[in-house]
Amino acid sequence: MQSFSIQQRVIGALLRREMLTRYGRNNIGFLWLFVEPMLFTLVLTAIWSVRRAGMDIPVTVFALTGYPVAMIWRNSVSRSINAISPNSTLLYHRNVRVLDIFVSRIILEITGTVASFSFLVIGFVFAGWMPPPENLLKVVAGLFFTAWFGMVLAFVVGSLAQRSELVNRLWSPFSFFLFISSGVFFFVDWLPVFVREYILWLPMVHGTELVRDGYFGRLFQAHYDMYYLLFCCMLLSFLGLAMVRQSAKSVELP
């Protein structure tokens, strides 16, 4: 219990250090953590509102339940790459572990994206631009599983990137392919059946469909399998934690 309390304080200290390093104290400082994803979401929502006007599904809700959900896993992985080298001197402290550095960076990304998503939903609902969720529990479950998946995927990719520069170079184009395939721009039900079978192999698609089912499930046919999503998260958890442990052994302190 004491060890858990110490690691909590360590991760809290790393979070504060990461916020100061990334955003500083100038202008709006750490508020950029929430404002940055919010601005991207607003721009994408505006573009969709123009291009997809006339569709049966509320465009604002469609955009808002797609892009921020994808940013949860994509930003988590991006921040885990090259996480160790700039912070390697921190590992001289006995209580700081490689896992703590990964976790602090990932928590920061997930918190910022989920907070901006929640703020936009509350603001748009009060402004009358979109209805409230039909099933809030499903929305929360979708965000939770997506965050879990993003965190453990970040463990795997971050550990691989620690071992090879090639992973860093390949991740950007590969993550773009995953991004456009993750359901941000389409419902799975829109796809031909044979394409649908392949696209549902991607765990992040299930998270996006679950969030949308919770928000406006009566307006479309959602396709997701929570057991498959849970299985992928658990499998990646074991794999990711094992890889982080191996990476910690190979870190060379300056």
N, C-alpha and C positions, 0 to 999 in steps of 0.2 A: 504493500500500500504506500509506503514511504517512497519506494522507487518510482511508482506511478506518479506521485505528487511531484517528485523532482523532474521527471520527464515533461510533465505538464508545464512547469515553470520554464524549463529549457525551451520548449516549443513556443511558449508565449514570448520569451525574450527574442527568439529568432524571428518571430512574426513582426515584432516591433522594429527590429533591425532591418528586415527586408522592406518594410514600408518606408522607413526613412531613407534607405539606400535607393529605392526605386523612385519615390515621389518627392523626397525632401520635405522642407518646411515652407517652400515658396508657393505663391498663388494659392490654390485650394488644397495643396499637399495631398494627403492620403485619400481625399475625396475623389481623386482621379480613379481610384480603385473601382468606384461605383459608376462614375460619370463616363469613363471610357467605353465600357461595354454598352452602357445605356445609349450613348450617341450612335454607335454602330447599329444597334437595334432600331433606333428611331429612323435612321437613314434607310435601312432595308425595308422597314415598314412603310415608309413614304413611297419608295420605289414600287413595292408590291401593290400599294393602294392605287397607283396610277395604271400599272400594267395589267392588273388582274381585276379591275373594276367590273362588276357585273356577275362575278362568280357567286355560287350559292352560299359558300362558306364565308363568314366574316373575315375580310382580308387582314384586318388588324390582328385578330386572334390567331389566324394562320401563321402570320409572320412572327408574332410574339412567342408562339409556342414551338417555333422551329429553331431560329438562329441562336437565342440564348442557351437552349438545351445543348446544341452542338458545341457552343463555346465552352461549356463546362468540361467536356472531355478533351477538346482540342487544346485549349489554353493550359490545362493541367499538364498535358504531355509536353507541350512546348517549353513550359517553365522548368520542367524536370531535366531537360537536356542542358548539359553544361552547368548543372546546379552545384557540383562538387568543387570543381577547380577554383572558382572565385571565393569559395568559403572554406577552402581546405585548412586554413590557419586556425579556424574555429575548432577543428578536431583535436587540437592540443589540449583543450579543456576536457577533463575526464568524463563529464556527463553529457557532452555533445556527441551524438552519433550521426552517421551518414543518413540513417532513416529519419532522424529529426529534421535534417536540412531538407530532405525531400518533402516530408509531411508539412512543414511550415510553408514552403512555397506553394504546394498544392492547395492547402486550406485557404491561403490568401486568394488564389484564383477562383476557387469554388465560391467562397464567401462573397467576393465582389460581383460575380456573375449572377448568383442567386438573389443577392440583395437588389441589384439593378432590375432584374426580372420582376421581383415582387413589387418594387416601387412603381415600375411602369404599369403593371397590372392594376394595382390599387388606384393609381392616378387616372388611368383610362376608364376604369369602372366608374369612379366618382364623376368623371367628366361626361359619362354617357356614351363613350366611343366604343365600348365593348361590354358584353354582359359578364356577370361573375361566373366562375367555374360551376359546371353542373355537379361535379363530384370532386371536392377539394382533396379528399384522401387519395384518389388516383393521381392527381397532379403532384402531390407531395411524394407519393411512392415513385412516380416516374423520375422526379428530380433526385430523389435519394439514390435510386439504382444507377442513374446516369453519373452521379457524383462518385459513387462507389466504383463503378467501372472506370471512370476517368482517373481516379487515384491509383488503382492497381495497374492500369495500363501505363500510367506515368512511371510507376516503379520499374516495369519491364523495359520500357523504351529508354528511360533515364539511365538504367544500369547498363544497357547495351551501348548507349552513347558514351558512357564512361570508358568503355573498352575499345571502341572503334569510332574514329571520326567519320567513317562512311555512313554510320547510322544517322548522324546529324544532317548530312547532306541529302540522304534519301527520305528523311521524315517529311520535309516540306511538301514535295510532290505527292507522296503517299497519303499524307493527311488531307491534302486537297481532294484527292480521289475519294477518301472516306467521307469528307465533309459533304460533297455533292451527292454522295450515295446514301447519306444517313437519314434522309427523309425531310431535310430542311425545306426543299423546294417541291415536294410532292407527297401525296398520300400513297401508301403501299397499294391501296385498293385501286388506284388509277392505273397501275402497271399491269401488263399482260401476265397471265398466270405463271408462265415459265420463267419470266424475269422475277416475279414475286418470290418464287421459291429460292432463288439465289440471293436476292437482296436481304431476305430474312436471316441469312447466315450472319449478318453483321449485328452484333449485340446492340449497338447504339440506335439502330432503327427501332428496336423494340421499346427503348426508353422514350424516343420521340413520339411513337404511336400511343404509348401509355399516357403521356402528358396530355396529348390532344384528345384522347378518349375521355380523360377526366374533365377536360375543359368544354368540349362540345361533341361528345360521343354520339348523341342522337342524330347528328347531321351527316355522319359518314360511317362506313364500316371499318373499324380499327382492326389491325392484324398485329398481334404481339403474343408472346409466350413468357409469362413471368418466371416460370420454372427454368426456361432456357437462359433468361437473363440472369437469374440467381446462380445457375450452374456456371456460367461464364465468369461472373464476378468472383465466385469462390475459387474456381480453378486459377484465375489470374492472381488472386490474393496469395495463394500458396506459392505460385511461380514467382510473382513479383517480390515477395518478402525473401524468398531464397536467393534471388538474384541480387537484391540490395545487400544481403549479408555477404555474398561473395565479393561484391564490389567494394564493400567496406574493408575487406582484407587486402585488396589490391591497391588501395589508395596510397600514393606516395606523398608524405608530408613534406612541405618545402623546408 
